Amino acid sequence: MTLVPRVAVALIAAGPLALFLAAPAAADPPDVTLAAAVAGSTVTTTLTNDTGADIVCGLGGLRAADDIVNPESVAVFHRSNVAIGPGPREFVFEAVPDGDYLIHWICSENAGPGDEVWGSAPLPETAYAKPATAEPLPVTVRTQACVGSLCLPPGLGL
């Protein structure tokens, strides 16, 4: 367990995500994708499931300077073990502190051991033995207007 990063474990630790379907997957890796948008201190992510079947996903935003394989890294915002039907599924994270983030994500077939796993590098390969299908998604949250070290509160931009 010490070899599996705490963040990855947090994203996939609960119930059904630890179990995978026994049936072969009907999707290629590009069939599950992540997009994100930032407005003020709100980060909105959209996982799109084009597999035609239910999947289970987790995602987490880590400070860009953190390393997901470092057991001391902690997600600033996250959702774990979420069932996602075909189509897009939106997740809204409010009051995210200013900073640069990498959103790491992982999805798998729903409810039992199967062979399809999608997500960003590095996947916790000790758990899945699968290569990543995407890179972590970078986002930047800036709610303060700054010039040098002088920053104004949100809403009082320069």
MOFENLIN-V338691 format. One line per field, one symbol per residue. burial: # if it has 16 or more other C-alpha atoms within 10 Angstrom, else .. A space follows every 50 residues. Layout:
burial=???
//
This chain:
burial=...#########...######...#.#....###.#.#.####.###### #..###########..###...###.#########..#....#..##... ###########.############.....#.#############...... ........
//
